[in-house]
Amino acid sequence: MAQRRPRTWGGVLESHRKGAGLSQTQVARLVNSHQTTISQLETGKAAPTQWWAEQLDHALQAQGSLVAAYELVAPFLEGSTVPDWFREFAREEAHAKVVHERASGRISGLLQTEEYMRAQFRHYDPAATPEKINEWVAARLGRQAKFFGPDPARLVVLLDKDTLYRQVGGPQVLHRQLGHVLGMARRPNVTVQVLPFSLGELSGSAVTTLIVELPNGHRLAYSESSTRGHLISDPAELRTVLDRYDQVRAHALPVRDSARMIRSVMEGLVNMLPDVDPTNVAWRKSTYSGDNGGACVEWAPDVAAAADVVPVRDSKDPQGPALLLSPGAWAAFTAAAASGAFGQV
């Protein structure tokens, strides 16, 4: 029997994936995504975007098939995943070599984790169906894809300091989100700087601004409030936006100081994370531990790997409380102990 021809973009994706002998998880790794996102794209629970089509076409060596299929369905999909006022800018952003964003009120969408996105979308529209949220998530992840790969675009993000404290999704979600921001900032094509409270009146109104630099050297800007957006291409208006952005960035914290501030906020969030149940955690003692009753510290590496916090407790009091440390604080403690900073231990 002849193989049935796929009738949807997701079907074309699934056909190429299976033809390459790859699982959804393997494909997700190739495009720096998650298995659930690939599954949603294949089943139609999430709509594709141009960048998803291009990234997956390249990863699966589909020779343009996924891009061509997307171009056929795009007119029927864009309106459902991208607000009409953002659609024109999104088309230009997809081709940008450099993207600048001054993010206000939230972590930049180009730096967001999936769980942070979902929490934000649920707050934005409590009546949105899971399918609609899946579409929004897929569209935003698609915008992020251009900053990965062999020739990634350049990304510069200015974050208002107060966004570091805004607990979208709760302290755990924010803690992981800030860790993701630090990870992105370590990429050579990504710069993240924090705008301090001392910026004062220079901070302007609560408007997110994006500026893109296109391959032909042209620039466009986009400003967005909570309910509407505005594409800026008029030379005089664009010059005003660029001057204001440059002025604000000149007052941003340096990259290292910005990373230090983000880590500090993460450490403050550690004390707000849920208590660790000591009976359900695998604990590891120091190699110096013995049975002589001496003081000893033990930690839970499995929790540290999964939650990005390090539970520490007194091994002589296994039913006692556990102190939650940030990975950075734990690393500093162990390094100091190893160097003899605390005397004989």
LOKOL-397522 format. One record per residue (C-alpha): residue in one letter; x, y, z. Coordinates in nm, 2 decimals. Layout:
<sites>
residuo / u / v / w
A / X / Y / Z
...
</sites>
This chain:
<sites>
residuo / u / v / w
M / 0.00 / 0.00 / 0.00
A / 0.13 / 0.35 / -0.09
Q / 0.23 / 0.57 / 0.20
R / -0.04 / 0.82 / 0.29
R / 0.07 / 1.17 / 0.20
P / 0.07 / 1.41 / 0.50
R / -0.21 / 1.68 / 0.49
T / -0.08 / 1.92 / 0.76
W / 0.24 / 2.10 / 0.83
G / 0.28 / 1.89 / 1.14
G / 0.23 / 1.58 / 0.93
V / 0.51 / 1.69 / 0.70
L / 0.73 / 1.75 / 1.01
E / 0.65 / 1.40 / 1.15
S / 0.72 / 1.24 / 0.81
H / 1.07 / 1.40 / 0.78
R / 1.15 / 1.32 / 1.15
K / 1.06 / 0.95 / 1.11
G / 1.24 / 0.94 / 0.78
A / 1.55 / 1.06 / 0.95
G / 1.50 / 0.79 / 1.22
L / 1.48 / 1.04 / 1.50
S / 1.26 / 1.06 / 1.81
Q / 1.08 / 1.38 / 1.91
T / 1.33 / 1.42 / 2.19
Q / 1.63 / 1.39 / 1.96
V / 1.49 / 1.65 / 1.72
A / 1.42 / 1.88 / 2.02
R / 1.78 / 1.86 / 2.12
L / 1.89 / 1.96 / 1.77
V / 1.69 / 2.28 / 1.78
N / 1.74 / 2.36 / 2.16
S / 1.38 / 2.29 / 2.24
H / 1.16 / 2.04 / 2.43
Q / 1.00 / 1.71 / 2.32
T / 0.65 / 1.85 / 2.42
T / 0.70 / 2.14 / 2.17
I / 0.79 / 1.90 / 1.89
S / 0.49 / 1.69 / 1.97
Q / 0.26 / 1.99 / 1.98
L / 0.39 / 2.10 / 1.64
E / 0.33 / 1.76 / 1.49
T / -0.02 / 1.71 / 1.62
G / -0.13 / 2.07 / 1.54
K / -0.18 / 2.17 / 1.90
A / 0.08 / 2.45 / 1.84
A / 0.10 / 2.64 / 1.51
P / 0.44 / 2.66 / 1.33
T / 0.62 / 2.98 / 1.26
Q / 0.87 / 3.07 / 0.99
W / 1.17 / 3.02 / 1.22
W / 1.04 / 2.68 / 1.34
A / 1.01 / 2.58 / 0.98
E / 1.36 / 2.70 / 0.89
Q / 1.53 / 2.55 / 1.20
L / 1.36 / 2.22 / 1.17
D / 1.42 / 2.20 / 0.80
H / 1.79 / 2.26 / 0.86
A / 1.80 / 2.01 / 1.15
L / 1.62 / 1.73 / 0.95
Q / 1.79 / 1.82 / 0.62
A / 1.45 / 1.85 / 0.46
Q / 1.59 / 2.05 / 0.16
G / 1.33 / 2.32 / 0.19
S / 1.02 / 2.10 / 0.22
L / 0.93 / 2.23 / 0.57
V / 0.98 / 2.59 / 0.47
A / 0.77 / 2.54 / 0.15
A / 0.50 / 2.37 / 0.35
Y / 0.49 / 2.65 / 0.60
E / 0.46 / 2.92 / 0.33
L / 0.15 / 2.74 / 0.21
V / -0.02 / 2.74 / 0.55
A / 0.12 / 3.06 / 0.69
P / -0.17 / 3.29 / 0.57
F / -0.41 / 3.07 / 0.77
L / -0.19 / 3.06 / 1.09
E / -0.03 / 3.39 / 1.16
G / -0.34 / 3.56 / 1.27
S / -0.40 / 3.30 / 1.54
T / -0.05 / 3.31 / 1.70
V / 0.06 / 3.67 / 1.65
P / -0.14 / 3.99 / 1.73
D / -0.21 / 4.18 / 1.41
W / -0.01 / 4.49 / 1.52
F / 0.30 / 4.27 / 1.59
R / 0.28 / 4.06 / 1.27
E / 0.46 / 4.31 / 1.04
F / 0.74 / 4.36 / 1.29
A / 0.77 / 3.98 / 1.34
R / 0.83 / 3.93 / 0.97
E / 1.12 / 4.18 / 0.98
E / 1.26 / 4.05 / 1.31
A / 1.28 / 3.70 / 1.15
H / 1.55 / 3.83 / 0.92
A / 1.73 / 4.06 / 1.16
K / 2.11 / 4.02 / 1.22
V / 2.09 / 4.21 / 1.55
V / 1.80 / 4.26 / 1.79
H / 1.80 / 4.51 / 2.08
E / 1.53 / 4.50 / 2.34
R / 1.45 / 4.73 / 2.64
A / 1.22 / 4.50 / 2.83
S / 0.97 / 4.67 / 3.08
G / 0.74 / 4.49 / 3.32
R / 0.86 / 4.14 / 3.24
I / 1.16 / 3.94 / 3.14
S / 1.22 / 3.97 / 2.77
G / 1.02 / 3.72 / 2.57
L / 1.34 / 3.64 / 2.38
L / 1.49 / 3.52 / 2.71
Q / 1.19 / 3.35 / 2.87
T / 1.16 / 2.99 / 2.97
E / 0.85 / 2.79 / 2.86
E / 0.71 / 2.78 / 3.21
Y / 0.75 / 3.15 / 3.26
M / 0.58 / 3.21 / 2.93
R / 0.28 / 2.99 / 3.02
A / 0.24 / 3.17 / 3.36
Q / 0.25 / 3.50 / 3.18
F / 0.00 / 3.40 / 2.91
R / -0.24 / 3.25 / 3.17
H / -0.23 / 3.59 / 3.36
Y / -0.27 / 3.78 / 3.03
D / -0.58 / 3.58 / 2.93
P / -0.73 / 3.36 / 3.20
A / -0.99 / 3.24 / 2.96
A / -0.74 / 3.12 / 2.70
T / -0.76 / 2.75 / 2.61
P / -0.46 / 2.52 / 2.66
E / -0.45 / 2.49 / 2.28
K / -0.43 / 2.87 / 2.24
I / -0.15 / 2.90 / 2.50
N / 0.04 / 2.62 / 2.32
E / 0.02 / 2.83 / 2.00
W / 0.15 / 3.14 / 2.18
V / 0.43 / 2.94 / 2.34
A / 0.53 / 2.79 / 2.01
A / 0.54 / 3.13 / 1.84
R / 0.75 / 3.28 / 2.11
L / 0.99 / 2.99 / 2.12
G / 1.01 / 3.02 / 1.74
R / 1.13 / 3.38 / 1.78
Q / 1.41 / 3.26 / 2.01
A / 1.54 / 3.00 / 1.77
K / 1.73 / 3.26 / 1.56
F / 1.97 / 3.31 / 1.85
F / 2.09 / 2.95 / 1.83
G / 2.25 / 2.75 / 1.56
P / 2.58 / 2.79 / 1.36
D / 2.52 / 3.15 / 1.26
P / 2.31 / 3.30 / 1.54
A / 2.18 / 3.66 / 1.54
R / 2.31 / 3.90 / 1.80
L / 2.08 / 3.98 / 2.10
V / 2.11 / 4.27 / 2.34
V / 1.86 / 4.30 / 2.62
L / 1.81 / 4.57 / 2.88
L / 1.61 / 4.46 / 3.18
D / 1.45 / 4.69 / 3.43
K / 1.57 / 4.59 / 3.78
D / 1.21 / 4.55 / 3.91
T / 1.14 / 4.27 / 3.66
L / 1.40 / 4.05 / 3.84
Y / 1.17 / 4.06 / 4.15
R / 0.83 / 4.01 / 3.98
Q / 0.74 / 3.65 / 4.06
V / 0.56 / 3.54 / 3.74
G / 0.46 / 3.18 / 3.82
G / 0.59 / 3.20 / 4.17
P / 0.94 / 3.19 / 4.33
Q / 1.05 / 2.86 / 4.18
V / 0.96 / 2.96 / 3.82
L / 1.13 / 3.29 / 3.86
H / 1.44 / 3.13 / 4.01
R / 1.47 / 2.90 / 3.72
Q / 1.40 / 3.19 / 3.48
L / 1.68 / 3.40 / 3.62
G / 1.91 / 3.10 / 3.60
H / 1.82 / 3.07 / 3.23
V / 1.89 / 3.44 / 3.17
L / 2.24 / 3.39 / 3.32
G / 2.29 / 3.09 / 3.10
M / 2.18 / 3.29 / 2.79
A / 2.41 / 3.58 / 2.89
R / 2.71 / 3.34 / 2.88
R / 2.65 / 3.29 / 2.51
P / 2.89 / 3.49 / 2.29
N / 2.60 / 3.64 / 2.09
V / 2.39 / 3.75 / 2.38
T / 2.43 / 4.06 / 2.61
V / 2.21 / 4.12 / 2.92
Q / 2.23 / 4.44 / 3.12
V / 2.02 / 4.55 / 3.41
L / 1.88 / 4.90 / 3.44
P / 1.91 / 5.02 / 3.81
F / 1.64 / 5.19 / 4.01
S / 1.87 / 5.50 / 4.01
L / 1.79 / 5.55 / 3.64
G / 1.50 / 5.77 / 3.76
E / 1.32 / 5.98 / 3.50
L / 1.55 / 5.84 / 3.23
S / 1.36 / 5.51 / 3.25
G / 1.06 / 5.68 / 3.08
S / 0.72 / 5.51 / 3.06
A / 0.65 / 5.14 / 3.10
V / 0.69 / 5.05 / 2.73
T / 0.89 / 4.76 / 2.58
T / 1.10 / 4.87 / 2.29
L / 1.26 / 4.65 / 2.02
I / 1.51 / 4.76 / 1.76
V / 1.62 / 4.54 / 1.48
E / 1.91 / 4.57 / 1.24
L / 1.85 / 4.41 / 0.90
P / 2.10 / 4.26 / 0.66
N / 2.08 / 4.56 / 0.44
G / 2.18 / 4.79 / 0.72
H / 1.83 / 4.94 / 0.77
R / 1.68 / 4.96 / 1.12
L / 1.32 / 4.94 / 1.25
A / 1.18 / 4.98 / 1.59
Y / 0.87 / 4.85 / 1.77
S / 0.72 / 4.98 / 2.09
E / 0.46 / 4.80 / 2.28
S / 0.23 / 4.88 / 2.58
S / 0.01 / 4.63 / 2.76
T / -0.26 / 4.65 / 2.49
R / -0.11 / 4.77 / 2.17
G / 0.21 / 4.80 / 1.96
H / 0.35 / 5.04 / 1.71
L / 0.59 / 4.98 / 1.43
I / 0.84 / 5.27 / 1.38
S / 1.00 / 5.32 / 1.04
D / 0.98 / 5.70 / 0.99
P / 1.34 / 5.83 / 1.00
A / 1.28 / 6.12 / 1.24
E / 1.07 / 5.91 / 1.48
L / 1.32 / 5.62 / 1.46
R / 1.61 / 5.85 / 1.54
T / 1.43 / 5.97 / 1.85
V / 1.38 / 5.60 / 1.96
L / 1.74 / 5.51 / 1.89
D / 1.88 / 5.82 / 2.08
R / 1.66 / 5.74 / 2.38
Y / 1.77 / 5.37 / 2.38
D / 2.14 / 5.47 / 2.36
Q / 2.09 / 5.71 / 2.65
V / 1.92 / 5.45 / 2.86
R / 2.18 / 5.18 / 2.78
A / 2.46 / 5.42 / 2.88
H / 2.32 / 5.41 / 3.23
A / 2.28 / 5.03 / 3.25
L / 2.50 / 4.83 / 3.48
P / 2.80 / 4.67 / 3.31
V / 2.76 / 4.30 / 3.21
R / 2.94 / 4.15 / 3.51
D / 2.76 / 4.37 / 3.76
S / 2.43 / 4.28 / 3.59
A / 2.51 / 3.91 / 3.63
R / 2.61 / 3.96 / 3.99
M / 2.28 / 4.14 / 4.06
I / 2.07 / 3.86 / 3.90
R / 2.26 / 3.60 / 4.11
S / 2.19 / 3.80 / 4.42
V / 1.82 / 3.81 / 4.34
M / 1.83 / 3.43 / 4.29
E / 1.99 / 3.38 / 4.62
G / 1.72 / 3.58 / 4.79
L / 1.46 / 3.36 / 4.62
V / 1.62 / 3.04 / 4.76
N / 1.47 / 3.11 / 5.11
M / 1.12 / 3.13 / 4.95
L / 1.14 / 2.79 / 4.78
P / 0.94 / 2.49 / 4.93
D / 1.08 / 2.30 / 5.23
V / 1.28 / 1.99 / 5.15
D / 1.14 / 1.67 / 5.30
P / 1.45 / 1.50 / 5.44
T / 1.29 / 1.15 / 5.43
N / 1.25 / 1.16 / 5.05
V / 1.60 / 1.29 / 4.96
A / 1.93 / 1.11 / 4.90
W / 2.19 / 1.28 / 5.11
R / 2.57 / 1.26 / 5.05
K / 2.82 / 1.31 / 5.34
S / 3.15 / 1.49 / 5.32
T / 3.44 / 1.26 / 5.24
Y / 3.58 / 1.36 / 5.58
S / 3.29 / 1.21 / 5.76
G / 3.34 / 0.93 / 6.00
D / 3.17 / 0.76 / 6.29
N / 3.36 / 0.96 / 6.56
G / 3.08 / 1.20 / 6.61
G / 3.26 / 1.50 / 6.46
A / 3.08 / 1.78 / 6.30
C / 2.98 / 1.71 / 5.94
V / 2.78 / 1.86 / 5.66
E / 2.58 / 1.66 / 5.40
W / 2.40 / 1.77 / 5.09
A / 2.14 / 1.65 / 4.84
P / 2.30 / 1.64 / 4.49
D / 1.98 / 1.51 / 4.32
V / 1.77 / 1.80 / 4.44
A / 2.06 / 2.04 / 4.34
A / 2.05 / 1.91 / 3.99
A / 1.67 / 1.92 / 3.95
A / 1.58 / 2.24 / 4.14
D / 1.90 / 2.46 / 4.11
V / 1.92 / 2.49 / 4.48
V / 2.15 / 2.29 / 4.72
P / 1.99 / 2.15 / 5.04
V / 2.25 / 2.13 / 5.32
R / 2.20 / 1.99 / 5.67
D / 2.38 / 1.86 / 5.98
S / 2.44 / 1.49 / 5.94
K / 2.41 / 1.44 / 6.32
D / 2.05 / 1.57 / 6.30
P / 1.90 / 1.40 / 6.00
Q / 1.54 / 1.49 / 6.10
G / 1.64 / 1.85 / 6.15
P / 1.59 / 2.14 / 5.91
A / 1.77 / 2.17 / 5.57
L / 1.93 / 2.50 / 5.47
L / 1.88 / 2.58 / 5.10
L / 2.17 / 2.75 / 4.93
S / 2.22 / 2.87 / 4.58
P / 2.47 / 2.67 / 4.37
G / 2.71 / 2.97 / 4.38
A / 2.70 / 3.00 / 4.76
W / 2.75 / 2.62 / 4.79
A / 3.05 / 2.63 / 4.55
A / 3.20 / 2.92 / 4.74
F / 3.16 / 2.74 / 5.07
T / 3.31 / 2.41 / 4.95
A / 3.60 / 2.60 / 4.79
A / 3.67 / 2.79 / 5.11
A / 3.65 / 2.47 / 5.32
A / 3.89 / 2.29 / 5.09
S / 4.14 / 2.58 / 5.11
G / 4.14 / 2.57 / 5.49
A / 3.96 / 2.90 / 5.53
F / 3.76 / 2.76 / 5.82
G / 4.06 / 2.59 / 5.99
Q / 4.08 / 2.22 / 6.05
V / 3.76 / 2.05 / 5.93
</sites>
